[in-house]
Amino acid sequence: MMKINQPYFILNLSPWPILMALNTFNLMISNIMIMNFKFNLTSLMNLMMIIIISILWWRDVIRESTFQGNHNFYIMNLIKFSMILFIISEMFLFISFFWNFLHNSLAPSIELGLNWPPKNINFFNPLLIPLLNTIILLTSSFTVTLTHLYLLNNSKKKTIIFMNLTIILSMYFLMLQMLEYKQATFTFSDSIFGSSFYMATGFHGLHVMIGTIFLLINLMRMMKLHFSHIHHISFELAAWYWHFIDIIWLFLYMTFYWWNN
């Protein structure tokens, strides 16, 4: 048989895609049942299975790239392109939130009394926790950039220091967001205003949690010397994702917090 030279890496058969698809589908069905007040443990079991499958799937990808050397520069460029498409899809998710919010704020309906925010809703002061969270995320964007700079210069100690600082700032952001939700005087069910606010900021908080996990995994890989100054695509993708989160928060702050005052 003639061997064809090509730059692609042909994956081995893997059980993780089909198992992930089945567990994700079951998780959706279980959550729908919970919404109809039919509590069951299936949702928790599916969530645990998704976490376990993700860990095993990532393990295989790390083996392919770091230990087997199957990810050449051509494959890395394809992975980067895939990440760009993923970030664009996430961007359109948040565009739908902004569209919904601006539509209702610029032309509030008669059910809202033609007021925005609706009456009897005491909104947050944008110069307190929201502004602090904005400063925290902008600082974390700066520290993750410094992490990349020191990684390119083979400075392991400084790379780990600034990576840890980025993760600490992300956790601090999440703690402040939880405090903000706890102090809120309105809920998700308080008209379109409450649902729009909590959907947008809640999904952003979820993305911050995912980004923090992404950074934590890369921190562990840095400490195990998985990266070099020319081969650290996992960290690059995490940094891209983190900058995306920061940019979205700036628009959230200007739209959801500043616009209402």
C-alpha positions in Angstrom: 0.0 0.0 0.0 1.4 3.4 -1.0 1.8 5.8 1.9 0.4 9.3 1.2 2.3 12.2 2.8 -0.1 14.7 4.3 0.0 17.1 7.3 -3.1 15.9 9.0 -3.2 13.8 12.2 -5.7 10.9 11.8 -7.3 10.3 15.2 -7.7 6.8 16.7 -11.2 5.5 17.5 -12.4 7.2 20.7 -15.5 6.5 22.8 -15.6 10.0 24.2 -17.6 11.9 21.5 -20.6 9.5 21.5 -20.6 9.2 25.3 -20.4 13.0 25.7 -23.3 13.5 23.3 -25.5 10.9 25.1 -24.8 12.4 28.5 -25.4 15.9 27.3 -28.7 14.9 25.8 -29.7 13.1 29.0 -28.7 16.1 31.1 -31.0 18.3 29.0 -33.9 15.9 29.5 -33.2 15.7 33.3 -33.1 19.4 33.6 -36.5 19.7 31.9 -37.9 17.2 34.3 -36.5 19.3 37.2 -38.2 22.4 35.8 -41.5 20.5 36.0 -40.9 19.7 39.7 -39.9 16.1 39.1 -36.7 15.9 41.1 -34.3 13.0 40.3 -30.7 12.2 40.6 -30.2 11.6 36.9 -29.2 15.2 36.3 -26.5 15.0 38.9 -25.2 11.7 37.6 -25.1 13.0 34.0 -23.2 16.1 35.1 -20.7 14.0 36.9 -20.3 11.8 33.9 -19.8 14.8 31.7 -17.0 16.0 34.0 -15.3 12.6 34.0 -15.6 12.2 30.2 -14.1 15.7 29.7 -11.1 14.9 32.0 -10.5 11.7 30.1 -10.9 13.3 26.7 -8.5 16.2 27.6 -6.1 13.6 28.9 -6.1 11.9 25.4 -5.6 15.3 23.7 -2.6 16.1 26.0 -1.1 12.7 25.3 -1.4 13.2 21.5 0.1 16.7 21.6 2.7 16.7 24.4 3.9 13.1 24.6 3.3 11.7 21.2 4.1 14.8 19.2 1.2 14.4 16.8 0.2 18.1 16.8 2.5 19.8 14.3 2.2 23.5 13.3 -0.4 22.8 10.7 -2.6 21.0 13.2 -2.1 23.8 15.7 -3.3 26.4 13.1 -6.4 24.3 12.5 -7.0 24.1 16.3 -6.6 27.9 16.5 -9.1 28.4 13.7 -11.6 26.1 15.5 -11.2 28.3 18.6 -11.8 31.4 16.7 -15.1 29.9 15.3 -16.1 28.9 18.9 -15.4 32.4 20.2 -17.5 33.9 17.4 -20.4 31.6 18.3 -20.1 32.7 21.9 -20.0 36.3 20.8 -23.4 35.9 19.0 -24.9 34.4 22.2 -24.1 37.6 24.0 -25.2 39.8 21.1 -28.6 38.2 21.6 -28.6 39.3 25.2 -27.5 42.9 24.3 -30.2 43.0 21.5 -32.9 41.9 24.0 -31.8 44.4 26.6 -31.4 47.4 24.3 -34.7 46.7 22.5 -36.6 46.7 25.8 -34.7 49.7 27.3 -35.1 51.9 24.2 -38.8 51.1 23.8 -40.2 49.8 27.1 -43.6 48.2 26.8 -46.9 49.3 28.4 -46.6 46.4 30.8 -43.5 48.1 32.3 -45.3 51.4 32.6 -43.2 52.7 29.7 -40.3 53.0 32.3 -36.8 51.5 32.2 -35.8 50.3 34.7 -39.4 49.5 35.8 -40.6 51.3 38.9 -39.7 49.9 42.4 -36.5 48.3 41.1 -33.5 49.7 42.9 -30.6 49.0 40.7 -26.9 48.7 41.6 -24.6 51.7 41.8 -22.3 51.2 38.8 -19.4 52.9 40.7 -19.3 50.3 43.5 -19.0 46.5 42.9 -19.5 46.7 39.1 -16.7 49.1 38.7 -14.4 47.1 41.0 -15.2 43.9 39.0 -14.3 45.8 35.8 -11.0 46.8 37.2 -10.4 43.2 38.4 -11.0 41.8 34.9 -8.9 44.4 33.1 -6.1 43.7 35.5 -6.5 39.9 35.0 -6.3 40.5 31.2 -3.0 42.4 31.8 -1.6 39.6 34.0 -2.5 36.8 31.5 -0.7 38.9 28.8 2.4 39.1 31.1 2.1 35.3 31.6 2.3 34.8 27.9 5.2 37.2 27.6 7.3 35.4 30.2 6.4 32.0 28.7 7.8 33.2 25.4 11.0 34.2 27.2 11.3 30.9 29.0 10.9 32.5 32.4 9.1 29.7 34.3 9.0 31.3 37.7 7.5 34.6 36.5 5.1 32.7 34.2 3.7 30.7 37.1 3.5 33.8 39.4 1.4 35.8 36.9 -0.7 32.8 36.1 -1.5 32.3 39.7 -2.3 36.0 40.0 -4.7 35.8 37.0 -6.5 32.9 38.6 -6.8 34.7 42.0 -8.3 37.7 40.3 -10.8 35.6 38.5 -11.9 33.9 41.7 -12.2 37.3 43.4 -14.4 38.5 40.5 -16.7 35.5 41.1 -16.9 36.2 44.8 -17.9 39.8 44.2 -20.5 38.8 41.7 -22.0 36.4 44.3 -22.0 39.2 46.8 -23.7 41.5 44.3 -26.4 38.9 43.6 -26.9 38.4 47.4 -27.4 42.2 47.9 -29.8 42.6 44.9 -33.3 43.9 45.7 -34.8 42.3 42.6 -35.0 38.7 41.3 -35.0 36.9 38.0 -38.8 37.0 37.9 -39.0 40.8 38.2 -40.2 41.5 34.6 -38.0 41.5 31.5 -35.5 43.7 33.3 -34.6 41.1 36.0 -34.5 38.2 33.5 -32.4 40.1 31.0 -29.9 41.2 33.7 -29.5 37.8 35.4 -29.3 35.9 32.1 -26.6 38.1 30.7 -24.5 38.5 33.9 -25.1 34.9 34.9 -23.9 33.5 31.6 -20.9 35.7 31.8 -20.2 34.4 35.3 -20.5 30.9 33.9 -17.9 31.8 31.2 -15.6 33.2 33.9 -15.8 29.9 35.8 -15.1 27.9 32.6 -12.2 30.2 31.8 -10.8 29.8 35.4 -10.9 26.0 35.0 -9.1 26.4 31.6 -6.4 28.5 33.3 -6.0 26.1 36.2 -5.5 23.2 33.8 -2.8 25.2 32.0 -1.2 26.2 35.3 -0.8 22.5 36.2 0.6 21.8 32.8 3.1 24.7 33.2 4.3 23.3 36.5 4.8 19.9 34.8 6.8 21.5 32.0 4.4 20.6 29.2 4.9 24.0 27.4 7.9 25.5 25.6 8.3 29.0 24.1 7.3 27.6 20.7 4.6 25.0 21.6 2.0 26.2 24.1 -1.2 26.3 22.1 -3.4 25.3 25.1 -2.3 28.4 27.0 -2.8 30.6 23.9 -6.4 29.4 23.5 -7.0 30.0 27.2 -5.6 33.5 26.9 -7.8 34.2 23.9 -10.8 33.0 25.7 -9.9 35.1 28.7 -9.6 38.3 26.7 -12.9 37.5 25.1 -14.5 37.3 28.5 -13.0 40.6 29.5 -14.2 42.4 26.4 -17.7 41.0 26.9 -17.7 42.3 30.5 -16.8 45.8 29.3 -19.9 45.8 27.0 -22.0 44.3 29.9 -20.8 47.1 32.2 -21.5 49.9 29.8 -24.9 48.4 28.7 -26.4 46.7 31.8 -24.9 48.9 34.6 -24.1 52.3 33.1 -27.0 52.5 30.8 -29.5 52.1 33.6 -28.3 55.2 35.5 
